[in-house]
Amino acid sequence: MSNTVIIDLGSQTIRFGLSGNQLPSIYYIHFDDIEIVEKLNQNKTVQRRSNPMSRGKVIDWEELQDIFEEVFESFKNSYYDDILKDASVFVTHPLNTQTNFPFQMEQILFEYFGVSNVCLKPQPLMALIQSNKTSGYVVQSGSEITQIACYNQMRLEPGSCQNVNIGGIDITKDFNQRFHQNLYDIDTDKKKELFFIPKELQNEGVDITSLPYQHVCYSSNKDQVIDIGNERFYSTEILFKGKTSITSALTKSICTVSMKNKILRDICVCGGNSFIHGFIERIQHNADSIQNNFFRTYSINTLHESFSGANIYSGFPSFKYQLFSISKYEEEGTYVFY
């Protein structure tokens, strides 16, 4: 029996599951050196281990391989021993310029685990497929980066890919950096108003008082106005102001030369970490102000959009033609998937 194991790589959360299942079976959630593991609907366990991912890139391949080994062993124990026999592994990954990614990933999966087939696809494309579309812009905000890309019939438009070095859970660090440059500092009381400790850590009994502020999340339950120094803005504005903001990256993507003669007006917005108050509306407003065209902005109401998209994609009849086999790997070497 042939299986497809889906691996959804994220800077904070790595998800694993089998095709045909609506939700991932295993989660690895990282807060720096704190790792929360949820396996096959069992209670979460907390351990201390470094995060193999950072800002959409793999920084520790040995650690990632160890996680893979734990997950595959859990699948064997929970399903059947030969679950990886003739299995295909479908890896969704952030868009980045990590040139060694396909080589390292295929080397681990083929040579160490002996899987039969591998497929590597970018997460924004999977999010677009999950929204039942094959063309349009994708704004996918994760924990540390926001990915913006344009696809035309599932093909990435040249020059449209933009990575914003900010995401929903990394706002604290960005706040500190921006205001430090302007000689402002966020005092402890102000931080208490803006940020909160993740519930996952509270529920597991972690001593939250010992955690530094980079472990806390951005909170915008109220559409409050914040005064810091001489600056006054809505709490959501930090995501959209400045040259390195989501607004700036989306403008660059839409206004590329290749976009001028194309009618691509759909903007798919996803990413649970940044679904703060007014997020979608602000993207709609900024997109409308870029050109005279009307952009249809819609959201995906799921925290697993790329995993769900991969699940759908693996069911396409054409999926088997996207697989890179171990025999081709042995004959030809690494497959360039971009």
C-alpha positions in Angstrom: 0.0 0.0 0.0 1.4 3.4 -1.1 1.2 6.3 1.3 1.9 10.0 1.1 3.4 11.6 4.2 2.9 15.4 4.3 5.5 17.5 6.1 4.6 21.2 6.5 7.7 23.1 7.6 7.3 26.3 9.5 9.5 28.6 11.5 7.6 28.0 14.6 5.4 24.9 13.9 6.3 21.8 11.9 3.2 19.7 11.0 3.1 16.0 9.9 0.2 13.9 8.7 -1.0 11.4 6.1 -2.8 12.4 2.9 -6.5 11.9 3.3 -6.5 13.3 6.8 -8.0 16.7 7.2 -5.7 17.8 10.0 -2.0 17.0 10.8 -1.4 14.1 13.2 1.8 15.4 14.8 2.8 19.0 15.7 6.2 20.3 16.8 5.8 23.8 18.2 8.9 25.8 19.1 9.5 28.8 21.3 13.3 29.1 21.0 14.6 26.3 23.2 11.2 25.2 24.4 9.5 22.5 22.2 5.9 21.5 22.6 5.0 18.1 20.9 1.5 16.9 20.2 1.4 13.3 18.8 -1.7 11.7 17.4 -4.2 13.5 19.5 -2.3 12.7 22.7 -1.5 15.3 25.4 1.2 17.7 24.7 4.7 17.2 26.1 7.2 19.9 26.7 10.9 19.5 26.3 13.9 21.7 25.7 15.4 21.4 22.3 16.6 24.0 19.7 14.4 24.9 16.8 15.8 23.6 13.5 14.0 26.3 11.6 14.5 30.1 11.6 12.9 32.7 9.4 11.8 30.1 6.8 15.2 28.4 6.6 16.6 25.2 8.0 19.5 26.1 10.3 20.0 22.7 11.9 19.6 19.7 9.6 20.7 17.1 12.2 18.0 18.4 14.6 15.4 18.3 11.8 16.4 14.7 10.9 16.0 13.7 14.5 12.5 15.1 14.5 11.7 13.2 11.3 12.9 10.0 12.8 10.7 10.5 15.9 7.7 11.2 13.7 8.2 8.3 11.4 8.6 6.0 14.3 5.4 7.3 15.8 3.6 6.6 12.5 5.0 3.0 12.5 3.8 2.4 16.0 0.3 3.9 15.5 -0.5 2.6 12.0 1.7 -0.3 10.8 5.4 -1.1 10.6 5.9 -0.8 6.9 4.1 2.5 6.5 7.2 4.0 4.9 7.5 1.2 2.4 6.9 2.6 -1.1 5.9 5.8 0.6 6.0 9.3 -1.0 7.0 12.2 1.2 5.5 15.6 0.3 7.3 18.5 1.8 5.9 22.0 1.8 8.4 24.8 2.6 8.6 28.6 2.8 9.8 30.5 -0.3 13.5 31.3 0.3 16.9 31.5 -1.3 18.3 28.6 0.6 20.1 26.9 -2.3 21.1 23.8 -0.5 17.5 23.0 0.6 16.6 20.5 -2.1 19.9 18.7 -1.9 19.8 18.4 1.9 16.1 17.4 2.1 16.3 14.8 -0.6 19.6 13.4 0.8 17.9 12.9 4.2 14.7 11.4 2.9 16.3 9.2 0.2 19.6 8.1 1.8 18.7 8.0 5.5 15.0 7.0 5.5 14.9 5.2 2.2 11.6 6.7 1.0 10.5 5.9 -2.6 9.4 9.4 -3.8 9.8 13.0 -2.8 7.9 16.1 -3.8 8.9 19.6 -2.7 6.5 22.5 -3.1 6.3 26.1 -1.8 3.7 26.9 0.9 2.1 29.9 -0.8 1.2 27.7 -3.8 -0.4 25.2 -1.5 -2.4 28.0 0.2 -3.7 29.1 -3.1 -4.8 25.6 -4.1 -6.5 25.3 -0.7 -8.6 28.3 -1.7 -9.7 26.5 -4.8 -7.7 28.8 -7.2 -4.7 28.3 -9.4 -3.9 32.0 -10.1 -3.6 35.1 -7.9 -1.5 36.7 -5.2 -0.8 35.1 -1.9 -0.1 36.9 1.4 0.9 34.2 3.9 2.0 35.4 7.3 3.8 32.9 9.5 5.4 33.3 12.9 8.6 35.0 11.7 8.2 35.9 8.0 5.4 36.9 5.7 5.6 35.4 2.2 4.1 37.3 -0.8 4.0 35.7 -4.2 1.9 35.7 -7.4 1.0 32.5 -9.3 -0.5 32.3 -12.8 -1.9 28.8 -13.4 0.2 27.4 -10.6 3.4 28.9 -12.0 5.3 31.5 -10.0 5.5 34.8 -11.8 9.2 36.0 -12.1 9.9 38.9 -9.7 6.7 38.6 -7.7 8.1 36.7 -4.8 8.7 38.9 -1.7 9.7 37.8 1.8 8.9 40.2 4.7 11.1 39.7 7.6 8.3 40.0 10.1 5.5 37.7 11.1 2.7 37.4 13.7 4.7 36.0 16.6 7.9 38.0 16.1 6.4 41.4 16.5 8.1 41.9 19.9 11.6 41.9 18.4 10.5 44.2 15.6 8.9 46.7 18.0 12.1 46.8 20.0 14.3 47.3 16.9 12.2 50.0 15.4 11.8 52.1 18.5 15.4 51.6 19.6 16.5 53.2 16.3 14.3 56.2 17.2 15.7 56.3 20.7 12.5 55.0 22.2 12.2 52.1 24.5 9.2 50.0 25.4 9.0 49.8 29.2 7.7 46.8 31.1 4.2 48.2 31.7 3.8 49.0 28.0 4.9 45.5 27.0 2.2 44.1 29.4 -0.4 46.0 27.4 0.9 44.9 24.0 1.9 41.3 24.5 0.8 38.0 26.1 2.3 34.7 26.9 1.2 31.9 24.5 -1.5 29.7 26.0 0.4 26.6 25.0 3.1 27.5 27.5 0.7 28.4 30.3 -1.2 25.2 29.9 1.9 23.1 30.2 3.0 24.7 33.4 6.1 26.4 32.1 7.5 29.1 34.4 6.5 32.0 32.2 8.1 34.5 34.6 11.5 33.1 33.6 10.9 33.7 29.9 12.5 36.7 28.1 10.2 38.9 26.1 11.1 37.4 22.8 9.0 34.4 23.8 5.8 36.3 23.9 3.2 36.9 21.3 1.6 40.0 19.7 -1.8 40.8 21.0 -4.4 43.1 19.4 -7.7 42.0 20.9 -8.6 45.7 21.2 -8.2 48.2 18.4 -6.3 50.4 20.8 -4.2 53.5 20.0 -0.7 53.2 21.4 1.6 56.1 22.3 5.3 55.4 22.5 7.5 58.5 22.6 6.2 60.9 19.9 4.7 58.0 17.9 1.0 57.4 17.9 -0.6 54.7 15.8 -3.0 51.8 15.9 -1.5 48.6 17.2 -1.9 46.8 13.9 0.0 49.5 12.0 3.4 48.1 12.8 2.8 45.3 10.2 2.1 47.8 7.4 4.4 50.9 7.9 7.9 51.2 6.6 10.0 50.0 3.7 10.2 46.5 5.1 6.4 46.2 5.7 3.8 43.9 4.2 2.4 46.9 2.3 5.7 47.6 0.6 6.3 44.0 -0.4 2.8 43.6 -1.8 3.3 46.8 -3.8 6.5 45.5 -5.3 4.9 42.2 -6.2 1.9 43.7 -7.8 3.9 46.4 -9.7 6.5 44.1 -11.3 6.9 44.5 -15.0 5.5 41.0 -15.7 2.2 41.9 -14.0 1.3 44.9 -16.2 -0.4 42.9 -19.0 -2.0 40.2 -16.7 -5.3 40.3 -15.0 -4.6 38.8 -11.6 -6.8 40.5 -9.1 -7.4 37.9 -6.5 -5.4 38.3 -3.2 -5.5 35.3 -0.9 -4.7 36.2 2.7 -3.8 33.5 5.2 -1.8 32.8 8.3 -3.4 32.5 11.7 -0.6 34.2 13.5 -1.3 37.6 11.9 -5.1 37.5 11.7 -5.3 40.4 14.1 -8.0 43.0 13.9 -8.2 44.7 10.6 -5.5 42.7 8.9 -7.4 41.7 5.8 -9.2 45.0 5.5 -5.9 46.8 5.6 -4.4 44.7 2.8 -7.6 45.3 0.8 -7.2 49.1 1.3 -3.5 49.1 0.4 -4.1 46.9 -2.7 -6.8 49.2 -4.0 -4.5 52.2 -3.5 -1.7 50.7 -5.6 -3.5 50.8 -8.9 -6.9 51.7 -10.2 -7.8 48.0 -10.5 -10.2 46.5 -7.9 -8.6 43.6 -6.1 -10.7 40.9 -4.6 -9.3 40.1 -1.2 -10.4 37.0 0.6 -9.1 34.9 3.5 -8.6 31.3 4.3 -10.0 30.6 7.7 -7.6 27.8 8.7 -4.4 27.5 10.7 -3.2 24.7 8.3 -3.7 26.3 4.9 -0.5 24.9 3.3 -1.0 21.4 4.9 -4.6 21.4 3.6 -3.5 22.6 0.2 -0.9 19.8 0.1 -3.6 17.3 1.0 -5.7 18.5 -2.0 -2.7 18.6 -4.3 -1.6 15.1 -3.5 -5.1 13.9 -4.6 -4.7 15.3 -8.1 -4.1 12.7 -10.9 -1.1 14.8 -12.0 0.6 14.5 -8.6 2.4 11.3 -9.6 4.2 13.2 -12.3 5.5 15.7 -9.7 7.2 13.0 -7.7 11.0 12.7 -7.8 11.9 9.0 -7.4 14.9 7.5 -5.6 16.0 5.8 -8.8 16.2 9.2 -10.6 17.9 10.7 -7.6 20.6 7.9 -7.8 21.0 8.5 -11.5 20.7 12.3 -11.9 21.2 13.8 -8.4 19.2 16.5 -6.8 16.0 17.7 -8.6 15.7 21.4 -9.0 12.1 22.1 -8.1 11.9 25.9 -8.4 
